[in-house]
Amino acid sequence: MKSFLVLNLLLAVASAGCNAVAQAPSVSPAASSPNIITGDSGEAQGRFKIRLTLAAPDDLKVKEGDIIIAGQIVADKVKDRTRLTFERDGIIREIALLRQRLNAPLPGVKTLPSVDYQEEAARIETARQSALELVRQREQQQRKIDVLANLEPGEVPEEIQAHELVALDEYQRQENQAQAEVNAAVGKLSRAKELRRREEYEHSLELSKRAIAIRDSELKTQSAIADLEARLSQVEISLSQLSAVRSPYSGKIQRIKFVGQSDTALTVELFLIISGQRSGPGETPP
């Protein structure tokens, strides 16, 4: 009778080993419970399958025959995580540099020097005073000639009259020259004011161009930051999907089977023999 029970138990264990396979999620394989077979000693044994997707064989952290405990890492994409972490840190640095550039104070704007035209105005006033003085001297000379002209003929020698007329012509010449100097001083002031208006206009254009260039640079920087933030979000999502796969049970790695390959992704199945659980006959531990 006892031999018959042992034979039935061995057949049940073999049947469970072939058919009772539980599939675990690729990221967190701790959902369904394995099928459990209990012997006379109360020790439960079962077989649990974990399907993994690896980027490289090195991502697998266990080998056949390893004894593992619940929560132990069985697969971890270290290279991918290192690469993505390096890329994430580089993007964060780029964003920081762009934000620093965006918030940096703008260089000072060169302003036009102030002008008062005092020198030009003083030159005009000096020329006018000289011209007025020469006008006074010419008029005085003209009156002198008029007086001589009213005298009786022969009272004033002709040489004196000729001399006074030459003096009048000289005063007139000097007056005309003085008036020309006044006109030149006025023209110089006008040219200085016109030059100032041109400089102010060009300065205004330069400020407008500078404001447009600054705005364009800000828009490009903000666009670059937005693109980098989008890349950073994708990298962080990829990093979050690279969490290490941990075993939901303690046991022994019975077999490692490479199922297939798609591009650079390897599909691997781990078969874990769970043992050491205590339960009553026919019961499944939680």
C-alpha positions in Angstrom: 0.0 0.0 0.0 2.8 2.4 0.9 4.6 1.6 -2.3 1.4 2.4 -4.3 1.2 5.8 -2.6 4.8 6.7 -3.4 4.3 5.7 -7.0 1.2 7.9 -7.3 3.2 10.8 -5.7 6.1 10.5 -8.2 3.6 10.5 -11.1 1.9 13.6 -9.8 5.3 15.4 -9.4 6.3 14.6 -13.0 2.9 15.7 -14.3 3.2 19.0 -12.4 6.7 19.6 -13.7 5.6 19.3 -17.3 2.2 21.1 -17.3 2.0 23.4 -14.3 3.9 26.5 -15.7 3.0 30.1 -14.5 3.9 33.1 -16.7 5.3 36.2 -15.0 5.2 39.8 -16.4 8.4 41.0 -18.1 9.0 43.8 -15.7 7.6 42.7 -12.3 7.1 38.9 -12.4 5.1 38.4 -9.2 1.5 38.0 -10.3 0.2 34.4 -10.5 1.2 31.6 -8.1 2.9 28.4 -9.3 1.2 25.0 -9.1 2.3 23.4 -5.9 2.8 19.7 -5.2 3.0 18.6 -1.6 4.7 15.4 -0.4 4.2 13.4 2.8 6.7 15.6 4.7 4.6 18.7 4.0 7.3 20.3 1.9 5.8 22.0 -1.2 7.5 22.1 -4.6 6.5 23.8 -7.8 7.8 25.1 -11.1 7.5 28.8 -12.1 8.4 30.3 -15.4 9.7 33.8 -15.8 9.9 35.3 -19.4 12.5 38.0 -19.8 13.4 40.4 -22.6 17.1 41.2 -22.6 19.3 43.7 -24.6 22.3 41.5 -24.1 23.2 38.2 -22.5 25.0 40.0 -19.8 21.7 41.4 -18.6 20.9 38.0 -17.2 22.2 37.9 -13.6 21.6 34.2 -12.8 22.6 30.9 -14.3 21.3 27.4 -14.2 21.7 25.8 -10.8 21.7 29.1 -8.8 19.8 29.2 -5.6 17.9 32.5 -5.3 15.7 34.1 -2.8 12.4 36.0 -3.2 13.2 39.6 -4.4 16.6 38.8 -5.8 17.5 40.4 -9.1 17.4 37.9 -12.0 17.8 40.3 -14.9 19.0 43.9 -15.1 19.7 46.0 -18.3 22.8 47.6 -16.8 24.3 48.8 -20.1 21.1 50.3 -21.3 20.6 52.0 -17.9 24.1 53.3 -18.0 23.7 54.7 -21.5 20.3 56.3 -20.8 21.6 57.7 -17.5 24.5 59.3 -19.3 22.2 60.7 -21.9 19.8 62.0 -19.3 22.6 63.7 -17.4 23.9 65.3 -20.6 20.4 66.6 -21.5 20.0 68.0 -18.0 23.3 69.8 -18.3 22.4 71.2 -21.8 19.0 72.5 -20.4 20.8 74.1 -17.5 23.3 75.9 -19.8 20.5 77.1 -22.1 18.4 78.4 -19.1 21.5 80.1 -17.8 22.0 81.8 -21.2 18.3 82.7 -21.3 18.5 84.3 -17.8 21.9 86.0 -18.3 21.8 89.8 -18.1 22.1 91.5 -21.5 25.2 93.5 -22.3 24.9 97.2 -21.8 23.8 99.4 -24.7 26.2 102.1 -25.9 24.5 105.4 -25.6 25.1 108.5 -27.7 27.1 111.2 -26.0 25.1 114.3 -25.1 25.6 117.4 -27.1 24.8 121.1 -26.4 26.3 122.9 -29.4 27.8 125.6 -27.1 31.0 125.8 -29.2 29.1 126.3 -32.4 26.8 128.9 -30.8 29.8 130.8 -29.4 31.5 130.8 -32.8 28.3 132.3 -34.3 28.1 135.0 -31.6 31.7 136.0 -32.0 31.3 136.3 -35.8 28.1 138.3 -35.4 29.8 140.7 -33.0 32.7 141.2 -35.4 30.3 141.8 -38.3 28.3 144.3 -36.2 31.5 146.2 -35.3 32.5 146.3 -39.0 29.0 147.5 -39.9 29.4 150.3 -37.3 32.8 151.3 -38.7 31.6 151.2 -42.3 28.6 153.4 -41.4 30.8 155.8 -39.6 33.2 156.0 -42.6 30.2 156.5 -44.8 29.0 159.5 -42.7 32.6 160.9 -42.8 32.6 160.7 -46.6 29.1 162.3 -46.7 30.4 165.2 -44.6 33.4 165.7 -47.0 31.0 165.6 -49.9 29.0 168.5 -48.5 32.1 170.8 -48.3 32.8 173.4 -50.9 35.0 172.2 -53.8 38.6 172.8 -53.1 38.2 172.7 -49.3 39.3 169.0 -49.1 42.2 167.8 -51.2 41.3 165.1 -53.7 43.9 162.8 -52.1 42.0 162.8 -48.8 38.7 162.1 -50.5 40.3 159.2 -52.4 41.8 157.9 -49.2 38.5 157.9 -47.4 36.8 156.2 -50.2 39.5 153.4 -50.2 39.0 153.1 -46.4 35.2 152.8 -47.0 35.8 150.0 -49.5 38.1 148.2 -47.0 35.4 148.4 -44.3 32.8 147.1 -46.7 35.1 144.2 -47.7 35.8 143.4 -44.0 32.0 143.6 -43.3 31.3 141.2 -46.1 33.9 138.8 -44.9 32.6 139.0 -41.3 29.1 138.2 -42.6 30.4 135.3 -44.5 32.0 134.0 -41.3 28.6 134.3 -39.6 26.9 132.3 -42.3 29.7 129.7 -42.1 29.3 129.4 -38.4 25.5 129.1 -38.7 26.0 126.4 -41.5 28.4 124.5 -39.2 25.8 124.5 -36.5 23.1 123.3 -38.9 25.4 120.5 -40.2 26.2 119.4 -36.6 22.5 119.2 -35.8 21.8 117.2 -39.0 24.7 114.9 -38.1 23.2 114.4 -34.7 19.8 113.6 -36.1 21.4 111.0 -38.4 23.3 109.4 -35.5 20.2 109.3 -33.4 18.3 107.6 -36.3 21.0 105.1 -36.9 21.3 104.4 -33.1 17.5 103.8 -33.0 17.8 101.4 -35.9 20.6 99.6 -34.2 18.6 99.3 -31.0 15.6 97.9 -33.0 17.8 95.3 -34.7 19.4 94.4 -31.4 16.0 93.9 -29.8 14.9 91.7 -32.7 18.1 89.7 -32.5 17.7 89.2 -28.8 14.0 88.1 -29.2 15.0 85.7 -32.0 17.8 84.2 -29.8 15.3 83.8 -26.9 12.8 82.1 -29.1 15.5 79.7 -30.5 16.8 79.0 -27.0 13.2 78.3 -25.6 12.6 76.0 -28.6 15.8 74.2 -27.9 14.9 73.8 -24.3 11.5 72.5 -25.2 13.1 69.9 -27.6 15.5 68.8 -24.9 12.8 68.5 -22.3 10.8 66.3 -24.7 13.9 64.1 -25.2 14.5 64.1 -21.4 10.9 62.9 -20.9 11.4 60.0 -23.4 14.7 59.0 -21.8 13.2 59.1 -18.3 10.3 56.9 -19.6 12.8 54.5 -21.0 14.7 54.5 -17.8 11.6 53.8 -15.8 11.0 50.7 -18.0 14.4 49.4 -17.3 13.7 48.4 -13.7 15.4 45.3 -12.5 13.4 42.1 -12.7 13.2 40.3 -9.3 12.1 36.8 -8.6 8.8 36.5 -6.8 9.8 33.3 -5.1 12.8 31.6 -3.5 14.1 28.5 -5.2 16.6 27.0 -7.7 17.1 28.0 -11.3 16.4 24.7 -13.0 16.7 25.8 -16.6 17.5 28.8 -18.7 16.0 28.8 -22.2 16.8 31.3 -25.0 13.5 31.5 -26.9 14.3 33.9 -29.7 15.7 37.2 -30.9 14.1 40.2 -32.5 16.6 42.9 -33.6 18.8 43.3 -30.5 16.2 42.0 -28.1 16.7 38.5 -26.6 13.7 36.6 -25.2 14.7 34.2 -22.3 12.7 31.9 -20.1 13.8 31.0 -16.6 12.3 27.9 -14.9 12.4 28.2 -11.2 11.9 25.2 -8.9 10.2 26.5 -5.7 10.8 24.5 -2.5 10.8 24.8 1.2 7.2 26.0 1.5 5.0 24.4 4.2 1.4 23.6 3.5 -1.2 21.0 4.2 -2.2 18.3 1.7 -3.8 19.7 -1.4 -3.3 23.4 -0.2 -1.7 26.2 -2.2 0.4 28.6 -0.2 -0.4 32.3 -0.5 
